[in-house]
Amino acid sequence: MSQERNADHGESQGRILIVDDEAPLRRALSISLRARGYEVRGVSGGEQAIVAVADHVSDLVLLDLGLGDIDGLEVLERIRGMSEIPVIVLTARDSQSDKVLLLDAGADDYVTKPFDTEELLARIRSAMRRRVEPMDEVALVVEQDGVTIDLARQLVTIAGERVPLTPTELAMIEVMATHPGRLLTHDYLLRQVWGPGYGKESNYLRTYVGQLRKKLRDDAAAPRFIATESGIGYRWLPGSE
């Protein structure tokens, strides 16, 4: 089984482990990522990936599901059993149920093959920011596009004017804003906001997301804050840099 390492020098944007048994795709991804300043290591098998994660040699994993030795979902679950390293899944499976399964198993995000390289790079940057700049959930203040979210004070303002929110709306904002860029499934949001006895009441989410968009002056067709992933969940969009 092959194993590739980056020999480039200079300031690194981060270390990425590519897990894919297709050598041409590994090479293409490696070239693109190295050109953007990332250190890259490529492996072809799930067992190699698990060992590499255990050795702390990477900051993020790009994981293909169709591996030859172990199913990618099992690899994901084993990685999650020992590490919180960001994992972006590369998958040809495009059904909603498969995507929900991946996210609930611990994937930070997924990109469906064939994918746009620039989209993948944006997902990588978002995941890497979450890793290297962890948020203080007690004193967190999010300032974005004229909206200030002060979770310590349970206060949301637009241009200094307080936005009246219910406790449930505040709870939803807290869960989403503390995971910027991450796709949160219906099941995850329901359990976090309403409790472990919930998971199927997606109509609750549609109602409250609609209310939040109205109060935040957000447009579902061109969202600045809350993006919908149809049939799967919602994503809090990071502010522009």
C-alpha positions in Angstrom: 0.0 0.0 0.0 1.4 3.4 -1.0 2.2 6.2 1.3 3.2 9.7 0.2 4.7 12.6 2.0 5.3 16.3 1.1 8.8 17.4 0.6 8.1 21.1 0.1 9.5 23.8 2.4 8.3 27.1 3.6 5.5 28.3 5.8 2.8 25.7 6.1 -1.0 26.4 6.1 -1.5 23.1 7.8 -1.0 19.3 7.5 -3.5 17.3 5.5 -3.9 13.6 5.3 -5.5 12.3 2.1 -7.0 8.8 2.4 -7.9 7.5 -1.0 -7.1 4.3 -2.9 -7.1 6.0 -6.3 -3.5 7.2 -6.9 -4.4 9.7 -9.6 -6.9 11.5 -7.3 -4.4 11.5 -4.5 -1.8 13.1 -6.8 -4.1 15.7 -8.2 -5.3 16.7 -4.7 -1.7 16.8 -3.4 -0.6 19.1 -6.2 -3.5 21.5 -5.6 -3.1 21.5 -1.8 0.7 21.9 -1.9 0.3 24.8 -4.3 -1.8 26.5 -1.6 0.9 26.0 1.1 -0.4 22.8 2.8 1.8 19.9 3.8 0.3 16.7 2.4 0.6 13.1 3.3 -1.3 10.5 1.2 -2.2 6.9 2.1 -4.3 4.4 0.2 -5.8 2.4 3.1 -8.0 2.8 6.1 -5.5 1.1 8.5 -2.8 3.4 7.4 -5.1 6.4 8.0 -6.0 5.2 11.6 -2.3 4.8 12.4 -1.5 8.3 11.0 -4.2 9.9 13.0 -3.0 8.1 16.2 0.5 9.5 15.4 -0.8 13.1 15.3 0.9 13.7 11.9 -2.0 15.8 10.4 -4.4 18.6 11.2 -7.2 17.5 8.9 -8.3 14.3 7.1 -9.7 14.0 3.6 -11.4 10.6 3.7 -12.7 8.7 0.7 -15.4 6.2 1.6 -14.5 3.6 -1.1 -11.3 2.1 0.4 -10.0 -1.4 -0.4 -9.2 -2.6 3.1 -11.9 -1.1 5.4 -15.1 0.7 4.6 -14.7 4.4 5.0 -17.5 4.7 7.5 -15.8 2.3 9.8 -12.6 4.3 9.4 -14.5 7.5 10.3 -16.0 5.9 13.4 -12.6 4.6 14.5 -11.0 8.0 14.0 -13.8 9.6 16.0 -13.2 7.1 18.8 -9.7 8.5 19.4 -9.5 12.0 18.0 -11.4 15.3 17.3 -9.4 16.0 14.2 -11.5 17.5 11.4 -12.6 15.0 8.8 -14.0 15.9 5.4 -15.5 13.0 3.6 -15.1 12.6 -0.2 -18.0 10.5 -1.4 -19.8 9.4 -4.5 -22.9 8.6 -2.4 -25.3 11.4 -3.0 -28.5 10.3 -1.2 -29.6 12.4 1.8 -29.7 9.4 4.1 -26.1 8.6 3.3 -25.0 12.2 4.0 -26.9 12.3 7.3 -25.3 9.0 8.3 -21.8 10.4 7.6 -22.4 13.6 9.6 -24.0 11.8 12.5 -21.0 9.4 12.5 -18.7 12.4 13.1 -17.8 13.9 9.8 -17.2 17.6 9.9 -18.3 18.0 6.3 -18.5 16.2 3.0 -17.9 16.9 -0.7 -19.7 14.8 -3.3 -17.6 13.5 -6.2 -17.0 14.9 -8.8 -16.2 18.0 -6.8 -15.0 21.5 -7.5 -11.5 22.0 -6.1 -12.2 25.6 -5.0 -15.3 24.4 -3.0 -13.1 21.7 -1.3 -10.5 24.3 -0.5 -13.1 26.5 1.1 -14.4 23.6 3.2 -10.8 22.8 4.3 -10.2 26.5 5.3 -13.4 26.5 7.3 -12.6 23.3 9.1 -9.0 24.3 9.8 -10.1 27.6 11.3 -12.4 25.8 13.7 -9.5 23.6 14.8 -6.8 26.3 15.3 -9.1 29.0 16.7 -11.4 27.2 19.1 -14.2 29.4 20.4 -14.8 30.2 24.1 -18.5 29.2 24.4 -18.8 31.0 27.7 -17.7 34.5 26.6 -18.2 34.1 22.9 -19.1 37.2 20.9 -19.8 36.8 17.2 -19.8 40.0 15.1 -20.9 39.5 11.5 -22.5 41.6 8.8 -23.8 44.2 11.3 -25.1 41.6 13.7 -23.6 41.0 17.2 -24.3 37.8 19.1 -23.2 37.9 22.7 -23.9 34.5 24.1 -22.5 35.3 27.5 -25.2 38.0 27.9 -27.8 36.1 25.9 -28.0 39.2 23.7 -28.3 39.7 19.9 -28.2 43.2 18.4 -28.4 44.6 14.8 -26.6 48.0 14.5 -26.8 48.3 18.3 -30.5 47.6 18.5 -31.6 44.6 20.5 -33.3 41.8 18.6 -36.1 40.2 20.7 -35.5 36.4 20.7 -37.1 33.6 22.6 -35.0 31.2 24.7 -35.4 28.5 22.0 -34.2 31.0 19.3 -31.2 31.9 21.4 -30.4 28.2 21.9 -30.5 27.6 18.2 -28.2 30.6 17.5 -25.8 29.4 20.1 -25.5 25.9 18.6 -25.1 27.2 15.0 -22.9 30.2 15.7 -20.4 28.1 17.7 -20.0 25.8 14.8 -19.5 28.2 11.9 -19.3 26.5 8.5 -20.2 23.1 9.8 -23.3 21.3 8.4 -25.5 20.4 11.4 -28.1 17.7 10.8 -31.7 18.0 11.8 -31.2 15.3 14.3 -28.2 17.0 15.9 -29.9 20.4 16.2 -33.1 18.9 17.6 -31.2 17.0 20.3 -29.0 20.0 21.2 -31.9 22.5 21.4 -34.9 20.4 22.5 -33.2 17.5 24.2 -32.3 13.8 23.6 -35.9 12.7 23.2 -36.1 14.6 19.9 -34.8 13.8 16.4 -37.6 13.6 13.9 -39.4 16.9 14.4 -37.8 18.8 11.5 -40.9 20.9 11.3 -39.8 22.6 14.5 -36.6 23.6 12.9 -38.2 25.0 9.8 -40.5 27.2 11.9 -37.7 28.5 14.2 -35.2 29.0 11.3 -37.8 31.0 9.5 -38.3 33.1 12.5 -34.6 33.6 13.0 -34.1 34.6 9.4 -36.9 37.2 9.7 -35.4 38.7 12.9 -31.8 38.7 11.5 -33.0 40.1 8.2 -31.6 37.1 6.4 -32.7 36.0 3.0 -33.2 32.2 2.5 -32.5 32.7 -1.3 -29.2 34.5 -0.7 -28.3 33.8 3.0 -25.7 35.7 5.0 -26.2 33.7 8.1 -28.2 30.5 7.9 -27.9 28.2 4.8 -30.3 25.3 4.2 -29.0 21.9 3.1 -32.2 20.5 1.8 -33.4 17.4 3.7 -30.2 17.3 5.8 -29.8 20.3 8.0 -28.5 23.8 8.3 -25.1 25.6 8.2 -24.2 28.9 9.9 -22.2 30.7 7.3 -18.9 32.2 8.5 -18.5 35.9 7.9 -16.3 37.2 5.1 -12.7 37.6 6.0 
